[in-house]
Amino acid sequence: MANTTKAAKEVDARGLSCPQPVFLTLKAIEEGKFPIQVTVDNATAKANIRRMAQGKKYNVDIVEKGEDIILTISK
């Protein structure tokens, strides 16, 4: 079943190379509004954001839609 929960915070990090997507995601996490939806367009950013969020004990769901990779981070 697809996650239909509206993201409290959205981060568009498409076109950015690491570590920028990770920094933008960390900033969103610090704001404390969940879930956070992060959109990236490369596997490196996906892997780095997933690793960082899971290291902080957050849940990460990943959906790939064409060129976009959407990570939903929740508590």
C-alpha positions, 0 to 999 in steps of 0.5 A: 500500500502506498504511503498517502500521508502528506509530508509535513516537510518537503526537500527537493535535492534533485540536481545536487551532489553530496553532501548537499542533499544530506545537509538539507535533510539534516536541516529538515530533521532538526525542524522536527516536522515529520514525515519528511519527503526528500526527492533526489535524482541519484543513487549516491544521495539516496544511499547517503540520506538513507544511511544518515536517517537510519543511523538516527533511528528514523524509518525510511521508505523509498519509492522510485518514480522515473528519474526521481527517488523519493525518500520518506523519513518518519519517526 
